[in-house]
């Protein structure tokens, strides 16, 4: 008998995977901005 | 190495192996041996993914890179979070639901056998070449720094890795990786704290950061664009995204980590942890290198950090002039540095500017002397394109760090080598058995395939150790081996992009596309000066473009069986 497809569980935080992905991309932008300011501050 | 260092080193190595083997009990079926029965929690996968990616040379080289060139190397990782998000959203659920052992197995389900075979062979060639280097490169550095015979270091690391990988399979690899990452984090933290403790009493943390910035070592973001420059924000975001998509989405050494997950959610969390943690970790490692540079502003570093080569050229008649110039440069740089700190404390901006100019002039003199010494090494029969970057951090560690911590840092190097190497050997064995052997000899018992997997692991482990043992005969080929990954990843990535995103494209179009992608990459490699970070982009675009062109211009050859069925009415 074919097994049912593996269900797509929700993430443990933020409700949906789309929100988790968005949060990570925002985090990347903030990180790069922080590094840019860090570079400028100690240039 | 003092007694305490030996105790720390041996304790960490024994505990890594023992813990890995303890956690791998019951790995007696193919599913358990190769995929841990798909039971791994997200945090074990997360650390295993991180550990497999971070080889010893990453730690040795990254700190040295920051010492000579500043922190801009961190931009190389800017594409990683983007790649992790794309893979989590696309590849992870598809691989999980297809219940595959390898990424290439999926290609047969989606395309055909020949595409799977081509992808498997590309992986075996590329990863097989780098498996030896993963062991050889740190063995070489350790042998030079500690005076250990290279073969002994290679043999010790190789035998340890092969033992637990053969016996315990992927569970041993993953749980060892977890412990190895803990040792790596601890070692790095202790190293940074020790660098600060070793700075002169008058130099605070703020002063150290100020000096690193003034010396151009805190250049974490550079916005200038060049096709030949590997480390700027643009190559990091675009080239880096393609590189990490290839590495985490198509390279079995990484795919196998997240195929062991309990569920799609656990695998995604393992990858996304890396999306969050990897860049800060690299920033931290680079920051250590920058602080080692600051330390050497006050304490004179050797002219070259590779002391055996330095000793070899020291007897030459033209050496003393270079050494004197270097000495004068260092004395002037130290004076300017102390004056700069003093002016910084007083808030005297004009004096700071003036001393920075003095500092830069003396730094140029130092760089010139180092370049001349490196040329002397090359011209007197030493390594072509000699560079001592990989020796900077370990030279500092062994010379200035206290007893116990040296053992811990050497343990970090061993741990990083073993974690990267075990992942490679394990994945090479998996592809050999699942994608090659099982298709030649189908229908054998589970027990037979477990035995075949152990034998394949032993074979690839022995191969890596023997290849590493011959490392010194490779000479400058080692640099070429580093580029090998980029020569193949672009085509693999293009193949998976077609598999996930273009349902109409069939096996023949993909197969031809992959061959065209390889031709394009080798053309870029042999006939242009384009940095290797861009090869993944070129390869992927050519594979996808060629396959799409074949599919739409000659649909009889290129379209998938599924779409062909859609176009052709069923008889009757």
Interface residues (C-beta under 8 A of the other chain):
Chain A: X5 X6 X8 X9 X10 X11 X12 X17 X20 X21 X24 X25 X27 X28 X31 X32 X35 X36 X38 X39 X41 X42 X43
Chain B: X74 X78 X81 X82 X84 X85 X88 X89 X93 X96 X97 X209 X210 X212 X213 X214 X218 X219 X220 X221 X222 X233 X263 X264 X265 X268 X269 X272 X275 X276 X279 X280 X283
